[in-house]
Amino acid sequence: LALTAHHYTANRSCQLTCVYKQPHRALTTCVFVQLLVRSRIPSQVSCPRMSFAQPKTVIEEGDTVILYLTVTNVYAIEAVPQIRNKKNEMIEYVFQTNFGALKVKDIIGVPYGSKVELSKGWAHVLQPNPELWTQTLPHRTQILYTPDISMILYQLEVKPGSVVIESGTGSGSLSHYFLRAIRPHGYLHTFDFHEERVQKAQEEFDSHGLGEFVKVTHRDVCQNGFGEELNGKADAVFLDLPAPQLAIPHAAKALKDEGGRLCSFSPCIEQSLRVCEALEQHGFVDVLNLEVLQIEDVVRTKNVPVMDLEFVKHKKSESDKDAKTPKETKKYITSNAPNTIAGHTGYLTVAELPPLFAR
């Protein structure tokens, strides 16, 4: 029985969330009990922040909420009534936008998807998902975006129950996609050589309600590997490293005896070539190098003139030449690609490690 609570400072009431867990099963029962308390809530009782882990209908205190103004103005905010200022004083949380200020306490208790009024317009409050989080997350490193991520998930054949190894963690953009794909029975082991990034990533996963599905480890996997405890445990390995070819032998050990998939992201073709050579040396097959470019087709309805072929067959008389007949048109749905497309992001090198008996 896991017990969590969050505190309302106005009336010293708290909401207790009882979550019954069973091994290797998803959350099965959630009971919400409203209590009035006279004393302070113990510090070890933490706020339930489950906005990523499962669908919700109402914004609760501590949730991560997406504030959607326009396509280019999207923000991630924490639904708390107060925050600390630079002087370490607790003040009311007021979030400034191009359409005016938002008192964050006003969205607590509001249904997700609602339109909230701002002083100069309005915005929608949305439940976060990996796609929206990628647009709004704090950048600690360069990140991968949806076009590359969709191909990575497809090529690695990630599904519920998969055990995935990722290195490096970076800002956690791809990690959230992995976690959505492998839940409720899978697990993500993600590694980064930068200790501060590891701590920040673990804090984010915990606050998003994803901590039980992921472990973030501070390690240089190129030198030290993924650890003996992961040998033969992974279904898939993803590498986003300065020298991924050095991690290939460790990845081969980590994949299961029945085989698995590996994908490496390389910003330049020279690095991708070094990865291909290392993959062949360590028994990987079906090596494939990909570049993903997103093209937006413009679809619209056009009026196209209809040619009268019978009129063309006959010789025109003088009266026909002077006559002005209305042109007949017909509507067609047309599509054409743009003249320019988005630029290069990187190369994806994908390979398969065959079962142990076939290596």
Secondary structure, DSSP 8 states (H G I E B T S, - for coil): -EEEEEEETTTTEEEEEEEE--TTS---EEEEEEEE-SS---TT------TTTS--SB--TT-EEEEESSSS-EEEEE--SEEE-TTS-EEE-EEEETTEEEEGGGGTT-BTT-EEEETTEEEEEE---HHHHHHHS--SS----HHHHHHHHHHHT--TT-EEEEE--TTSHHHHHHHHHHTTT-EEEEEES-HHHHHHHHHHHHHTT-GGGEEEEE--HHHH-S-GGGTTTBSEEEE--SSGGGGHHHHHHHB-TT-EEEEEEESSHHHHHHHHHHHHHTT-EEEEEE-------EEEEEEEE---HHHHHS---HHHHH------EEEEEEEE--SS------EEEEEEE--GGG-
